[in-house]
Amino acid sequence: MDLRRLPRRPGDVLLVVPLLIVVAVTVVDVLAPPDVHLGPFLAAAPAVTASFRGPRMTAFIGFVAVVAQTVVAVSRTRLDDLNHTLQITALVLISAIVTLFSHHREQRERQMVQLRSVAEAAQGVLLRALPRRLGPLRVASVYLAAEAEARIGGDLYAVVRTDLGSRFLIGDVRGKGLDAVGEAALVLGAFRAAAHRQAGLPALVAHLDGAVASDLSDPGTRRQAETFVTAAVAEVPDGDPVLHLVSCGHPPPLLLRSGRVTALEVERPGLPLGLAEFAGGGFAVESFAFAPGDVVLLYTDGVVEARDAAGTFYPLAERMAGRASTAPQDLLHFLCKDLLAHSGGTLGDDAAMVAVQRLPA
């Protein structure tokens, strides 16, 4: 057996540190003058070990430290000397305490691994990977979670193919936590169930609004009554260079054409999903030219509300303009790196982006 090929556990190399502490303190303590006692420094060995290894190794290093203190006691005076007896007793107690803390830390790490697995499974179900080609369209998507241990939150996106083209949804649920995830799942399920039908966009958006509103009115629901979802629903016909858009309180998509960026502002925006009953005017569709080579970026407000150390918002349109490569995958790769650099590596809110490019016929 080749020992060089055996896998090493994380922290194996770091074990040299507590062992060196034990050896160094023991040697110096034995050689030190009678009125100098360095035994308390041995407590650093199990304490350091607990920071990177489990309870078994921590307890072992604590045992080694106790043995070393015993050797010091026998070398300098005798084992039943009161000073050394107290030092050994204190070292045993400290080793037991840090071993207990190491046990709790290891349990927490296991729980976090399980939570990550569940979150990744939930993301795979809710936020399915968008296909890179949809008829005459090239597509890319990305989700950036604000919490380091999270994989999914209240931001959502989806696409459905119809006989005439592709329909896109991007949205942002008000709030955080499991309630936001549940509301995102509700909207995504309603969109995937109805978007393939040939009904117009206003009917589709009204269906999504009704799904959110009915869920809130359910007496058995635990979601807050003020929950709503900002959303943008877009339809791109295969044979017509145009994009139809319904905006429900969502940030306007950005159109990148020949190095220039234009916000697709609608003149008659609707209220967020779940609040349409307070308006009573229905949902209006507005159309924008979407020629071959154009790129449309759908995004959530976590992108444009990201701040740098000075409190400046991320200038999304400015950063998109003048990009040499307009391929959706390249564009999102650049924006993700640039966004995280702008915000110092952490986001204040989840962020989602979907880039769609119409290819030449």
Residue frames relative to the residue before (quaternion, step in Angstrom):
aa qw qx qy qz dx dy dz
M 1.0000 0.0000 0.0000 0.0000 0.00 0.00 0.00
D 0.3078 -0.7465 0.5645 0.1713 3.57 -0.90 0.97
L 0.3288 -0.7824 0.4982 0.1774 3.59 -0.31 1.26
R 0.5856 0.5927 -0.3779 0.4037 3.58 1.12 -0.50
R 0.7025 0.4663 -0.2689 0.4656 3.58 1.16 -0.51
L 0.4849 0.6542 -0.4523 0.3637 3.59 1.24 -0.06
P 0.4842 -0.6725 0.4646 0.3121 3.61 -0.92 0.82
R 0.2651 -0.7626 0.5714 0.1471 3.54 -0.99 0.80
R 0.4513 -0.6763 0.5126 0.2760 3.52 -1.05 0.82
P 0.5822 -0.5637 0.4378 0.3894 3.58 -1.14 0.56
G 0.7769 0.3276 -0.2466 0.4778 3.58 -0.85 0.89
D 0.4275 0.7057 -0.4757 0.3049 3.62 1.22 -0.06
V 0.6692 0.4886 -0.3032 0.4708 3.58 0.93 -0.87
L 0.6533 0.5375 -0.3156 0.4297 3.58 1.02 -0.77
L 0.5212 0.6437 -0.4225 0.3681 3.61 1.19 -0.31
V 0.5207 0.6287 -0.4173 0.3993 3.57 1.22 -0.35
V 0.6198 0.5839 -0.3496 0.3906 3.61 1.01 -0.76
P 0.7234 0.4032 -0.2910 0.4790 3.68 0.63 -0.92
L 0.6222 0.5327 -0.3542 0.4513 3.60 1.05 -0.62
L 0.6374 0.5073 -0.3260 0.4797 3.58 1.03 -0.73
I 0.6075 0.5469 -0.3532 0.4551 3.59 1.07 -0.72
V 0.6622 0.5075 -0.3067 0.4581 3.58 0.90 -0.94
V 0.6830 0.4856 -0.2941 0.4596 3.58 0.84 -0.98
A 0.6841 0.4968 -0.3014 0.4409 3.59 0.83 -0.96
V 0.6763 0.4820 -0.3053 0.4659 3.60 0.86 -0.92
T 0.6493 0.5273 -0.3273 0.4397 3.58 0.94 -0.84
V 0.6823 0.4873 -0.2944 0.4586 3.59 0.83 -0.95
V 0.6859 0.4764 -0.2933 0.4653 3.59 0.84 -0.94
D 0.6558 0.5206 -0.3205 0.4429 3.59 1.00 -0.83
V 0.6403 0.5174 -0.3264 0.4645 3.59 1.03 -0.72
L 0.7387 0.4171 -0.2197 0.4818 3.58 0.99 -0.86
A 0.5383 0.6518 -0.3982 0.3563 3.61 1.24 -0.27
P 0.6326 -0.5200 0.4003 0.4113 3.61 -1.24 0.37
P 0.6810 -0.5278 0.3173 0.3962 3.64 -1.17 0.50
D 0.7199 0.4455 -0.2615 0.4636 3.60 1.03 -0.69
V 0.6223 0.5026 -0.3462 0.4902 3.62 1.26 0.14
H 0.0178 -0.8021 0.5955 -0.0400 3.58 -0.77 1.10
L 0.1126 -0.8258 0.5524 0.0169 3.55 -0.55 1.19
G 0.3296 0.7956 -0.4610 0.2141 3.58 1.27 0.10
P 0.6309 0.5525 -0.3610 0.4079 3.66 0.89 -0.75
F 0.5994 0.5765 -0.3714 0.4129 3.60 1.14 -0.52
L 0.5421 0.6255 -0.4055 0.3880 3.61 1.18 -0.35
A 0.5546 0.6146 -0.3924 0.4008 3.61 1.17 -0.44
A 0.5665 0.6067 -0.3887 0.3998 3.59 1.18 -0.43
A 0.5948 0.6078 -0.3695 0.3745 3.61 1.08 -0.65
P 0.7225 0.3864 -0.2757 0.5027 3.69 0.70 -0.90
A 0.6097 0.5614 -0.3628 0.4260 3.58 1.08 -0.63
V 0.6562 0.4901 -0.3020 0.4879 3.57 0.99 -0.84
T 0.6452 0.5351 -0.3275 0.4361 3.60 0.93 -0.84
A 0.6420 0.5529 -0.3231 0.4216 3.58 0.99 -0.82
S 0.6194 0.5772 -0.3471 0.4033 3.58 1.17 -0.46
F 0.8216 0.2021 -0.1024 0.5231 3.61 1.12 -0.45
R 0.7514 0.3009 -0.2192 0.5448 3.63 1.21 -0.06
G 0.6423 -0.5718 0.3752 0.3460 3.53 -1.31 0.31
P 0.7481 -0.4291 0.2720 0.4268 3.57 -1.33 0.04
R 0.6214 0.5577 -0.3624 0.4141 3.61 0.99 -0.68
M 0.6952 0.4479 -0.2794 0.4878 3.57 0.85 -0.94
T 0.6104 0.5454 -0.3523 0.4537 3.59 1.06 -0.69
A 0.6615 0.4954 -0.3032 0.4744 3.58 0.94 -0.88
F 0.6354 0.5329 -0.3320 0.4495 3.58 1.02 -0.78
I 0.6669 0.4785 -0.3064 0.4822 3.59 0.92 -0.90
G 0.6150 0.5342 -0.3457 0.4657 3.59 1.07 -0.66
F 0.6366 0.5155 -0.3209 0.4754 3.60 1.03 -0.80
V 0.6382 0.5179 -0.3255 0.4675 3.59 0.97 -0.84
A 0.6521 0.5121 -0.3168 0.4606 3.59 0.99 -0.82
V 0.6425 0.5099 -0.3273 0.4690 3.61 1.01 -0.77
V 0.6327 0.5147 -0.3287 0.4761 3.59 0.99 -0.81
A 0.6476 0.5139 -0.3241 0.4599 3.60 0.95 -0.84
Q 0.6560 0.4985 -0.3198 0.4679 3.60 0.97 -0.79
T 0.6162 0.5357 -0.3394 0.4671 3.57 1.10 -0.65
V 0.6313 0.5234 -0.3253 0.4708 3.57 1.01 -0.82
V 0.6383 0.5208 -0.3248 0.4646 3.59 1.00 -0.83
A 0.6518 0.5273 -0.3150 0.4449 3.57 0.94 -0.90
V 0.6786 0.4780 -0.2891 0.4770 3.59 0.90 -0.91
S 0.6706 0.5143 -0.3014 0.4416 3.60 0.99 -0.82
R 0.7593 0.4069 -0.2171 0.4592 3.57 0.92 -0.89
T 0.8029 0.0085 0.0089 0.5960 3.61 0.87 -0.85
R 0.6186 -0.4660 0.3758 0.5088 3.53 -0.18 -1.33
L 0.6759 -0.5469 0.3221 0.3744 3.56 -1.20 0.50
D 0.7285 0.4196 -0.2510 0.4799 3.61 1.04 -0.70
D 0.3288 0.7289 -0.5241 0.2930 3.58 1.20 0.40
L 0.5388 -0.6734 0.3984 0.3122 3.58 -0.81 1.04
N 0.6489 0.5277 -0.3315 0.4364 3.59 0.89 -0.86
H 0.7162 0.4354 -0.2599 0.4796 3.59 0.83 -0.95
T 0.5920 0.5590 -0.3679 0.4492 3.59 1.12 -0.59
L 0.6647 0.4868 -0.3005 0.4805 3.57 0.97 -0.85
Q 0.6407 0.5220 -0.3319 0.4548 3.60 0.98 -0.76
I 0.6618 0.4928 -0.3114 0.4713 3.59 0.96 -0.84
T 0.6445 0.5214 -0.3230 0.4565 3.58 0.97 -0.83
A 0.6630 0.4960 -0.3047 0.4708 3.57 0.93 -0.90
L 0.6504 0.5191 -0.3203 0.4528 3.58 0.99 -0.81
V 0.6251 0.5241 -0.3357 0.4711 3.60 1.05 -0.74
L 0.6683 0.5001 -0.3034 0.4596 3.60 0.91 -0.90
I 0.6653 0.4961 -0.3092 0.4643 3.59 0.91 -0.90
S 0.6441 0.5188 -0.3265 0.4576 3.59 0.97 -0.81
A 0.6490 0.5096 -0.3191 0.4662 3.58 1.01 -0.80
I 0.6602 0.5107 -0.3172 0.4502 3.60 0.95 -0.83
V 0.6974 0.4537 -0.2923 0.4715 3.62 0.80 -0.92
T 0.5923 0.5444 -0.3708 0.4641 3.61 1.14 -0.53
L 0.6377 0.5152 -0.3225 0.4731 3.58 1.02 -0.79
F 0.6533 0.4978 -0.3152 0.4755 3.59 0.94 -0.84
S 0.6353 0.5223 -0.3330 0.4612 3.59 1.01 -0.75
H 0.6181 0.5410 -0.3353 0.4613 3.59 1.07 -0.73
H 0.6694 0.4829 -0.2991 0.4788 3.58 0.92 -0.90
R 0.6430 0.5181 -0.3354 0.4535 3.61 0.95 -0.77
E 0.6508 0.5112 -0.3180 0.4627 3.59 0.96 -0.81
Q 0.6310 0.5198 -0.3344 0.4689 3.60 1.02 -0.73
R 0.6504 0.5152 -0.3157 0.4604 3.57 0.97 -0.85
E 0.6449 0.5174 -0.3244 0.4596 3.58 0.97 -0.81
R 0.6406 0.5132 -0.3271 0.4683 3.60 1.00 -0.74
Q 0.6409 0.5166 -0.3236 0.4665 3.56 1.01 -0.78
M 0.6527 0.5100 -0.3188 0.4607 3.59 0.99 -0.81
V 0.6188 0.5276 -0.3469 0.4674 3.59 1.05 -0.70
Q 0.6526 0.5025 -0.3119 0.4736 3.59 0.97 -0.81
L 0.6531 0.5111 -0.3182 0.4593 3.57 0.97 -0.84
R 0.6301 0.5211 -0.3387 0.4655 3.59 1.02 -0.75
S 0.6450 0.5217 -0.3265 0.4530 3.57 0.97 -0.82
V 0.6593 0.4944 -0.3081 0.4754 3.57 0.96 -0.87
A 0.6566 0.5126 -0.3170 0.4536 3.58 0.96 -0.85
E 0.6522 0.5041 -0.3201 0.4669 3.59 0.98 -0.79
A 0.6372 0.5103 -0.3291 0.4747 3.59 1.05 -0.74
A 0.6506 0.5096 -0.3172 0.4652 3.59 1.00 -0.82
Q 0.6435 0.5152 -0.3279 0.4615 3.57 0.99 -0.77
G 0.6439 0.5288 -0.3280 0.4452 3.57 1.01 -0.76
V 0.6739 0.4765 -0.2901 0.4845 3.58 1.13 -0.66
L 0.7457 0.4165 -0.2279 0.4674 3.57 0.82 -1.00
L 0.7949 0.1988 -0.0967 0.5650 3.57 0.70 -1.09
R 0.1093 -0.8147 0.5685 0.0337 3.54 0.20 1.25
A 0.5637 -0.6009 0.4430 0.3533 3.54 -1.08 0.70
L 0.3821 -0.7256 0.5251 0.2276 3.56 -0.83 0.98
P 0.4962 -0.6479 0.4734 0.3316 3.62 -0.95 0.75
R 0.4987 -0.6830 0.4504 0.2862 3.57 -1.04 0.76
R 0.7692 0.2003 -0.1491 0.5882 3.60 1.20 -0.35
L 0.0189 0.7624 -0.6451 0.0480 3.53 -0.99 0.98
G 0.7931 -0.1997 0.1107 0.5646 3.58 -0.03 1.22
P 0.8137 -0.1949 0.1519 0.5262 3.62 -0.69 -1.06
L 0.6077 0.5726 -0.3375 0.4347 3.60 1.25 0.24
R 0.1995 -0.7146 0.6550 0.1435 3.50 -1.29 0.63
V 0.1064 -0.8349 0.5394 -0.0262 3.58 -0.72 1.13
A 0.0341 0.7549 -0.6549 0.0027 3.56 -1.25 0.63
S 0.0600 -0.7996 0.5974 0.0108 3.57 -1.13 0.64
V 0.0265 -0.7849 0.6190 0.0059 3.55 -1.25 0.49
Y 0.1331 -0.7633 0.6284 0.0687 3.55 -1.19 0.69
L 0.0752 -0.7863 0.6130 0.0147 3.57 -0.79 1.05
A 0.2503 -0.7838 0.5539 0.1273 3.58 -0.58 1.17
A 0.4809 -0.6727 0.4816 0.2902 3.57 -1.00 0.84
E 0.7100 0.4064 -0.2516 0.5172 3.58 1.00 -0.82
A 0.5306 -0.6671 0.4242 0.3057 3.54 -0.91 0.98
E 0.7439 0.3968 -0.2290 0.4864 3.61 1.01 -0.74
A 0.5838 0.5896 -0.3786 0.4102 3.58 1.23 -0.05
R 0.2312 -0.7574 0.5900 0.1572 3.54 -1.29 0.39
I 0.8000 0.0834 -0.0208 0.5939 3.56 1.20 -0.45
G 0.0489 -0.7972 0.6015 0.0144 3.55 -1.13 0.63
G 0.7995 -0.3164 0.2287 0.4565 3.53 -0.99 -0.87
D 0.5397 0.5888 -0.4262 0.4247 3.61 1.21 0.03
L 0.0333 -0.8169 0.5751 -0.0292 3.57 -1.04 0.73
Y 0.0494 0.7666 -0.6402 0.0047 3.53 -1.29 0.44
A 0.0613 0.7811 -0.6185 0.0606 3.56 -1.22 0.55
V 0.1248 -0.7579 0.6329 0.0969 3.54 -1.32 0.31
V 0.0717 -0.7753 0.6273 0.0156 3.55 -1.13 0.77
R 0.3354 -0.7317 0.5604 0.1952 3.56 -0.99 0.89
T 0.1267 -0.7537 0.6405 0.0752 3.53 -1.15 0.77
D 0.7036 -0.4466 0.3295 0.4437 3.56 -1.29 -0.03
L 0.7522 0.4046 -0.2013 0.4794 3.56 1.14 -0.62
G 0.8115 -0.1376 0.1240 0.5542 3.60 1.13 -0.41
S 0.5766 -0.5641 0.4634 0.3669 3.56 -1.20 -0.68
R 0.1715 -0.7700 0.6083 0.0877 3.54 -1.09 0.80
F 0.1550 -0.8012 0.5769 0.0340 3.53 -0.85 1.09
L 0.0919 -0.7605 0.6407 0.0528 3.53 -1.21 0.68
I 0.0784 0.7414 -0.6661 0.0212 3.54 -1.11 0.79
G 0.0756 0.8210 -0.5571 0.0997 3.56 -0.89 0.89
D 0.2122 -0.7510 0.6164 0.1049 3.50 -1.38 0.26
V 0.2752 -0.7730 0.5539 0.1411 3.56 -0.61 1.17
R 0.4487 -0.6645 0.5218 0.2914 3.56 -0.95 0.84
G 0.7471 0.3588 -0.2844 0.4819 3.55 -0.85 0.98
K 0.3385 -0.7249 0.5696 0.1882 3.51 -1.37 0.04
G 0.6900 0.5165 -0.3364 0.3794 3.53 -1.33 -0.10
L 0.7979 -0.3204 0.2249 0.4583 3.52 -1.35 -0.32
D 0.5900 0.5683 -0.3759 0.4331 3.61 1.07 -0.62
A 0.6663 0.4913 -0.3027 0.4723 3.59 0.95 -0.87
V 0.6372 0.5172 -0.3328 0.4645 3.59 0.99 -0.78
G 0.6558 0.5150 -0.3111 0.4560 3.58 0.97 -0.84
E 0.6630 0.4903 -0.3095 0.4735 3.57 0.98 -0.80
A 0.6204 0.5303 -0.3418 0.4659 3.58 1.04 -0.71
A 0.6430 0.5160 -0.3198 0.4669 3.58 0.98 -0.83
L 0.6315 0.5398 -0.3302 0.4481 3.59 1.02 -0.78
V 0.6886 0.4755 -0.2851 0.4674 3.59 0.86 -0.97
L 0.6544 0.5111 -0.3194 0.4566 3.57 0.92 -0.84
G 0.6557 0.5118 -0.3168 0.4557 3.57 0.95 -0.83
A 0.6605 0.4994 -0.3090 0.4678 3.58 0.97 -0.84
F 0.6508 0.5162 -0.3192 0.4563 3.60 0.99 -0.79
R 0.6947 0.4769 -0.2888 0.4545 3.59 0.83 -0.93
A 0.6588 0.5131 -0.3130 0.4524 3.56 1.12 -0.61
A 0.7968 0.3365 -0.1505 0.4788 3.59 1.01 -0.75
A 0.5900 0.6384 -0.3778 0.3188 3.62 1.05 -0.61
H 0.6380 0.5470 -0.3443 0.4185 3.61 1.09 -0.53
R 0.5442 0.6058 -0.4084 0.4124 3.58 1.23 -0.24
Q 0.5408 -0.6648 0.4249 0.2916 3.54 -1.19 0.49
A 0.3692 0.7218 -0.5016 0.3019 3.60 1.22 0.25
G 0.5818 -0.6103 0.4129 0.3442 3.59 -1.12 0.63
L 0.7006 -0.4814 0.3286 0.4116 3.55 -1.29 0.31
P 0.6302 0.5287 -0.3721 0.4299 3.66 0.88 -0.71
A 0.6555 0.4986 -0.3172 0.4702 3.59 0.97 -0.80
L 0.6402 0.5259 -0.3257 0.4556 3.58 1.00 -0.79
V 0.6819 0.4727 -0.2922 0.4755 3.58 0.87 -0.93
A 0.6166 0.5332 -0.3475 0.4633 3.60 1.04 -0.70
H 0.6212 0.5321 -0.3350 0.4677 3.57 1.08 -0.71
L 0.6550 0.5004 -0.3115 0.4729 3.60 0.95 -0.84
D 0.6429 0.5175 -0.3203 0.4650 3.57 0.99 -0.84
G 0.6601 0.5100 -0.3104 0.4559 3.56 0.96 -0.83
A 0.6229 0.5409 -0.3443 0.4482 3.58 1.05 -0.71
V 0.6712 0.4776 -0.2980 0.4822 3.59 0.96 -0.85
A 0.6782 0.5040 -0.2988 0.4435 3.58 0.88 -0.93
S 0.6702 0.4930 -0.3074 0.4618 3.60 0.93 -0.83
D 0.6205 0.5379 -0.3439 0.4553 3.56 1.08 -0.66
L 0.6659 0.5013 -0.2998 0.4641 3.57 1.01 -0.79
S 0.6925 0.4731 -0.2778 0.4684 3.58 1.09 -0.67
D 0.4822 0.6599 -0.4381 0.3742 3.58 1.28 -0.16
P 0.4119 -0.7362 0.4684 0.2628 3.64 -0.60 1.06
G 0.6686 0.5119 -0.3075 0.4432 3.58 1.16 -0.41
T 0.5380 0.6429 -0.4077 0.3619 3.57 1.23 -0.19
R 0.3345 -0.7370 0.5551 0.1917 3.53 -1.19 0.65
R 0.4938 0.6694 -0.4342 0.3456 3.58 1.25 -0.02
Q 0.5598 -0.6228 0.4357 0.3300 3.51 -1.16 0.62
A 0.5719 -0.6331 0.4065 0.3268 3.54 -1.06 0.77
E 0.6864 0.4828 -0.2987 0.4544 3.60 1.10 -0.55
T 0.3886 0.7234 -0.4879 0.2960 3.62 1.21 0.21
F 0.1230 0.7614 -0.6325 0.0715 3.56 -1.08 0.81
V 0.3128 -0.7461 0.5669 0.1557 3.54 -1.29 0.33
T 0.2454 -0.7247 0.6211 0.1698 3.57 -0.76 0.99
A 0.0484 0.8199 -0.5634 0.0890 3.57 -0.90 0.87
A 0.1333 -0.7274 0.6633 0.1146 3.51 -1.37 0.41
V 0.0939 -0.7830 0.6146 0.0199 3.56 -0.84 1.05
A 0.0472 -0.8161 0.5750 -0.0340 3.56 -0.66 1.16
E 0.1357 -0.7638 0.6262 0.0772 3.52 -1.19 0.68
V 0.0937 -0.7886 0.6075 0.0155 3.56 -0.86 1.04
P 0.2707 -0.7721 0.5497 0.1686 3.64 -0.36 1.15
D 0.5446 -0.6311 0.4440 0.3286 3.57 -1.07 0.72
G 0.8107 0.3274 -0.1453 0.4630 3.58 0.86 -0.93
D 0.7045 0.4057 -0.2582 0.5219 3.60 1.20 0.16
P 0.3635 -0.7588 0.4942 0.2187 3.66 -0.64 1.04
V 0.4854 0.6363 -0.4390 0.4084 3.56 0.60 1.15
L 0.2001 -0.7455 0.6212 0.1352 3.55 -1.29 0.44
H 0.2034 -0.7671 0.6006 0.0976 3.56 -0.79 1.06
L 0.0590 -0.8361 0.5435 -0.0443 3.57 -0.79 1.02
V 0.0649 -0.7281 0.6806 0.0485 3.52 -1.19 0.81
S 0.1106 -0.8057 0.5812 0.0270 3.58 -0.69 1.11
C 0.1011 -0.7865 0.6090 0.0193 3.54 -0.87 1.04
G 0.8030 -0.2968 0.1390 0.4978 3.54 0.31 1.30
H 0.5192 0.6542 -0.4008 0.3765 3.60 1.22 0.36
P 0.6071 -0.5395 0.4158 0.4093 3.63 -1.15 0.47
P 0.5236 -0.6680 0.4238 0.3161 3.61 -0.94 0.83
P 0.5011 -0.6242 0.4927 0.3415 3.62 -1.01 0.69
L 0.3308 -0.7285 0.5673 0.1950 3.54 -1.24 0.50
L 0.2205 -0.7705 0.5899 0.0986 3.55 -0.93 1.00
L 0.1467 -0.7815 0.6041 0.0527 3.55 -0.74 1.13
R 0.1258 0.7844 -0.5890 0.1480 3.57 -0.62 1.22
S 0.8515 -0.0815 0.0155 0.5177 3.56 -0.70 1.13
G 0.7365 -0.4377 0.2292 0.4621 3.57 0.93 0.90
R 0.6604 0.4637 -0.3122 0.5014 3.60 1.26 0.02
V 0.2507 -0.7765 0.5673 0.1111 3.55 -1.04 0.85
T 0.0459 -0.7907 0.6103 -0.0153 3.55 -0.92 1.01
A 0.3614 -0.7164 0.5546 0.2203 3.56 -0.92 0.91
L 0.3252 -0.7450 0.5540 0.1798 3.57 -0.85 0.98
E 0.0099 -0.8269 0.5588 -0.0628 3.53 0.33 1.34
V 0.2726 -0.7523 0.5765 0.1654 3.57 -0.82 0.99
E 0.4813 -0.6832 0.4743 0.2767 3.57 -1.11 0.69
R 0.7872 0.2142 -0.1127 0.5672 3.57 1.14 -0.59
P 0.0374 -0.8256 0.5630 -0.0001 3.59 0.33 1.20
G 0.3683 -0.7188 0.5459 0.2230 3.55 -1.14 0.63
L 0.5990 -0.5379 0.4375 0.4005 3.54 -1.31 0.17
P 0.6445 -0.5147 0.3780 0.4206 3.61 -1.16 0.40
L 0.6322 -0.5356 0.4007 0.3911 3.55 -1.22 0.51
G 0.7361 0.3583 -0.3021 0.4884 3.52 -0.89 1.02
L 0.7387 0.3718 -0.2082 0.5222 3.57 1.28 -0.29
A 0.4078 0.7555 -0.4530 0.2400 3.61 1.24 -0.06
E 0.5840 0.6010 -0.3805 0.3911 3.60 1.09 -0.57
F 0.6441 0.5220 -0.3260 0.4543 3.59 1.19 -0.43
A 0.6697 0.4751 -0.3007 0.4851 3.60 1.25 -0.26
G 0.1706 -0.8407 0.4973 0.1295 3.56 0.87 -0.92
G 0.6131 0.5862 -0.3494 0.3980 3.61 1.20 0.15
G 0.5075 -0.6498 0.4299 0.3679 3.58 1.22 -0.01
F 0.5095 -0.6298 0.4978 0.3098 3.53 -1.34 -0.25
A 0.2427 -0.7908 0.5521 0.1043 3.56 -0.87 1.01
V 0.2970 -0.7360 0.5865 0.1617 3.54 -1.10 0.85
E 0.0477 -0.7759 0.6286 0.0226 3.56 -0.98 0.87
S 0.2859 -0.7905 0.5308 0.1080 3.55 -1.00 0.85
F 0.0931 -0.7775 0.6217 0.0179 3.54 -1.15 0.79
A 0.5415 -0.6100 0.4662 0.3426 3.56 -1.12 0.68
F 0.0049 0.7784 -0.6256 0.0519 3.55 -0.96 0.96
A 0.0453 -0.8573 0.5115 -0.0375 3.53 0.31 1.37
P 0.6681 -0.4706 0.3732 0.4392 3.61 -1.25 0.25
G 0.7536 0.3266 -0.2810 0.4964 3.56 -0.91 0.99
D 0.5755 0.5835 -0.3831 0.4260 3.61 1.20 -0.40
V 0.1674 -0.7528 0.6281 0.1034 3.55 -1.26 0.57
V 0.1347 -0.7657 0.6255 0.0658 3.55 -0.96 0.95
L 0.1636 -0.7824 0.5965 0.0723 3.55 -0.90 0.99
L 0.1361 -0.7461 0.6497 0.0530 3.54 -0.81 1.12
Y 0.0629 0.8150 -0.5665 0.1039 3.59 -0.84 0.92
T 0.4037 -0.6786 0.5500 0.2719 3.56 -1.31 0.25
D 0.6711 -0.5499 0.3189 0.3815 3.57 -1.20 0.43
G 0.4994 0.6467 -0.4358 0.3775 3.60 1.23 -0.16
V 0.6042 0.5536 -0.3543 0.4504 3.58 1.21 -0.44
V 0.7748 0.3703 -0.1979 0.4727 3.58 0.64 -1.11
E 0.6774 0.4722 -0.3011 0.4770 3.62 1.21 -0.27
A 0.4277 0.6751 -0.4814 0.3598 3.59 1.25 0.18
R 0.1726 -0.8084 0.5599 0.0568 3.59 -0.86 0.98
D 0.3909 -0.6753 0.5646 0.2690 3.51 -1.27 0.48
A 0.7654 -0.3680 0.2456 0.4674 3.59 -1.27 -0.11
A 0.6908 0.4611 -0.2750 0.4843 3.60 1.14 -0.58
G 0.5621 -0.6253 0.3808 0.3847 3.60 1.26 -0.02
T 0.4609 0.6843 -0.4456 0.3475 3.60 1.25 0.25
F 0.4505 -0.6874 0.5011 0.2710 3.57 -0.93 0.94
Y 0.5757 -0.5943 0.4385 0.3508 3.54 -1.20 0.57
P 0.3037 -0.7774 0.5220 0.1757 3.64 -0.65 1.07
L 0.1772 -0.8490 0.4884 0.0958 3.56 0.40 1.25
A 0.6896 0.4823 -0.2982 0.4504 3.59 0.74 -1.02
E 0.6545 0.5211 -0.3120 0.4503 3.58 0.96 -0.84
R 0.6868 0.4825 -0.2860 0.4623 3.57 0.99 -0.85
M 0.6305 0.5305 -0.3360 0.4563 3.59 1.15 -0.52
A 0.6303 0.5823 -0.3387 0.3859 3.56 0.98 -0.86
G 0.8343 0.2461 -0.1799 0.4595 3.54 -1.10 0.76
R 0.3613 0.7335 -0.5045 0.2773 3.56 1.21 0.28
A 0.4569 -0.6974 0.4807 0.2716 3.58 -0.87 0.99
S 0.7642 0.2442 -0.1379 0.5808 3.58 0.99 -0.86
T 0.1670 -0.8014 0.5698 0.0717 3.55 -0.76 1.06
A 0.3444 0.7221 -0.5239 0.2925 3.61 1.19 0.30
P 0.5583 -0.6520 0.3850 0.3391 3.62 -0.75 0.97
Q 0.6645 0.5034 -0.3180 0.4515 3.59 0.89 -0.87
D 0.6661 0.4874 -0.3053 0.4749 3.60 0.94 -0.81
L 0.6380 0.5421 -0.3252 0.4396 3.56 0.99 -0.84
L 0.7001 0.4548 -0.2783 0.4749 3.59 0.84 -0.94
H 0.5995 0.5506 -0.3628 0.4537 3.59 1.06 -0.65
F 0.6674 0.4844 -0.2971 0.4814 3.57 0.95 -0.87
L 0.6816 0.5021 -0.3037 0.4372 3.60 0.83 -0.95
C 0.6300 0.5330 -0.3410 0.4502 3.60 1.00 -0.75
K 0.6787 0.4796 -0.2924 0.4731 3.57 0.83 -0.95
D 0.6812 0.4929 -0.2886 0.4579 3.55 0.92 -0.91
L 0.6421 0.5312 -0.3175 0.4525 3.59 1.02 -0.81
L 0.6838 0.4721 -0.2861 0.4772 3.58 0.91 -0.90
A 0.6235 0.5215 -0.3407 0.4724 3.58 1.07 -0.66
H 0.6425 0.5300 -0.3153 0.4549 3.57 1.03 -0.82
S 0.7661 0.3786 -0.1905 0.4832 3.58 0.92 -0.92
G 0.5479 -0.6425 0.3955 0.3615 3.59 1.20 0.15
G 0.7042 -0.4907 0.2610 0.4418 3.58 1.15 0.54
T 0.7528 0.2827 -0.1864 0.5644 3.59 1.25 -0.19
L 0.2781 -0.7607 0.5691 0.1419 3.54 -1.11 0.77
G 0.4684 -0.6763 0.4934 0.2825 3.54 -1.12 0.63
D 0.7842 0.0986 -0.0437 0.6110 3.57 1.22 -0.42
D 0.6148 -0.5303 0.4179 0.4077 3.56 -1.22 0.44
A 0.1230 -0.7883 0.6010 0.0473 3.55 -1.15 0.63
A 0.0303 -0.7833 0.6208 -0.0116 3.55 -1.00 0.92
M 0.0320 -0.7907 0.6114 0.0002 3.56 -1.10 0.75
V 0.0514 -0.7556 0.6525 0.0272 3.54 -1.17 0.76
A 0.1152 -0.7906 0.6003 0.0350 3.58 -0.73 1.11
V 0.0730 -0.7958 0.6010 -0.0146 3.55 -0.88 1.06
Q 0.0539 -0.7976 0.6007 0.0003 3.58 -0.80 1.01
R 0.3038 -0.7248 0.5852 0.1996 3.55 -0.97 0.89
L 0.3068 -0.7697 0.5387 0.1526 3.55 -0.75 1.08
P 0.6011 -0.5419 0.4241 0.4064 3.57 -1.17 0.42
A 0.6008 -0.5757 0.4049 0.3789 3.57 -1.12 0.66
